[in-house]
Amino acid sequence: MQLEAALKQIYGFDEFRPGQKEILTDLLSGQDVLGMLPTGTGKTLIYQMAAHLLKGRALIVSPLVSLMQDQVDQFKQAGFKKTIALNSFLDHGEKQHILRQLDDFQFVFVSPEIIQSKFVQEALISVEWSLFVVDEAHCISQWGHEFRPHYLDLALMKKRLGEPLCLALTATATKQVQHDIRYYLEMKQPKVHIYSVNRPNISLFVESFSDLEQKQDKAIDLINRLKGPGIVYTNTRKAAEQLVMILQERGINDVAYYHGGMDQDERLLVQKQFLHSQLSLIVCTNAFGMGINKSDIRYVIHLHTPSTIEGYVQEIGRAGRDLAPSVAILLFHLSDLEIPFHFIEHELPDETQMDFVLYPHDSLVHGTLLERLQMAGMSETGQRFMEYHLHKADVLYETHVSSDTKTALKSLLKKKIEERKKEKYHALRMIEHWIKSPECKRSALLSYFGETLGEEIDNCCSSCRAEFSRFYGKNESNKADYVAWEDELGRLLRQEVEHQA
């Protein structure tokens, strides 16, 4: 069957989006593939069709634990009923039942953390897999904008599964990150399909402020005027909650906040309300958005500056998946950089925390390094970082470690931490430079990913004097049209008077 005929039969679509057919063709010919396609261009369809046409089973590694059930529901709605997710939402009994019935499923979603369990690994190894999919593959790279250490162990899992075809997908990856993905997944001479990160239907606006109150007033004004649904990103949980409270006090009630400090049920409820249009606005930290399959998001506002260009591109990519005109607005104040700098300095362990784990006090000397690690008061990222490196050194579950090993480990950890900080400071300076530069915002973004802007984009960006009015709600649009017509009428009348004179 031709791929277009299969596409029509399965989905009812007449043609593929850019990249879909090319990647599918390579997979069906037995090639590993690394694909970089812009957010919202249908990456899911690729591995759905591939597994279907290969008449096999796909294991999908995804960081989106809180969204896995939504992904399962979407697969079932698309006709792929034999889909399941293995995640922390399942109790022990449910998990055991699924693992015993793996033969009955065609698509299995897992997180990189859950497949560290030997019990889960043994169950996965007991069935055959045609396709090993790594979604959001930029998480593999320590140069990426989200450090998930267990992604670095996926090559070993792939081997244990019998080396099925490997498909790595991401929306944003510099050349260094692309290299890391291929290296850490041990991909066999993969075909590489890199498509532009450019989203021509999203206009880019950056506005700088010298006064924080003016910036907040601007954000509230935009929320009142822009046609939704929309997302507002903040850089702290407190800022998200405060903005929602202010908006509700001003009569905007179809809004909720979302951040990593909420429990799982609260986060799931907010996600579902937004996806089903019961909420028109989410105010959130970067914990929200990756994998959100809502096509009609019209605007994304950054109340604070993201810490990387990759993160910014990922977040604005949530807008306009239906390809209709959408807008991304970044409101900048110099103090925005203080929080990212603070995170860089404190997210990874300091020397005192490392010593607590490696050189315990007498009362803790009988505990394992993992137990001490859990009591060291580190950030979640810092704990994951330490856990990964201690596990790699084969000492995570030990109680006593030799002095030479501890000295070598501490030296390695300090070196890795300094390298990580240097990378993150560089990334932060890059986005600060992008914000302050007078050049075309779109062209500069593309340049960061090694691309050039090929053609002129309508309503491109604030540096290219794009117009805001088209993104206002219905009443605002009518008002803007009326004002524009008044101006035009006045101009014509003046010309007439001048002509008569």
ABEGO torsion letter per residue (X at the ends): XBAAAAAAAAAGBABBBBGAAAAAAAAAAGBBBBBBBBBGAGAAAAAAAAAAAAGBBBBBBBABAAAAAAAAAAAAAAGBABBBBBBAABBAAAAAAAAAAAAABABBBBBAAAAABAAAAAAAAABBBABBBBBGAAAABAABABBBAAAAAAAAAAAAAGGBBBBBBBABBBAAAAAAAAAAAGBBGBBBBBBBABBAABBBBBBBBABAAAAAAAAAAAAAABBOBBBBBBABAAAAAAAAAAAAAAGBABBBBBBAABBAAAAAAAAAAAAAGABABBBBBAABGBGBBBAABABBBBABBBABAAAAAAAAAABGAAGBBBBBBBBBBAAAAAAAAAAAAAABBBAAAAAAAABBBAAAAABBAAAAAAAAGBBAAAAAAAAAAAAAAGAAABABBBAAAAAAAAAAAAAAAAAAAAAAAAAAAAAAAAAABABBAAAAAAAAAGBBBABBBBGABAAAGBBAAAABBAAAAAAAAAAAAAAAAAAAAAAAAAAAX
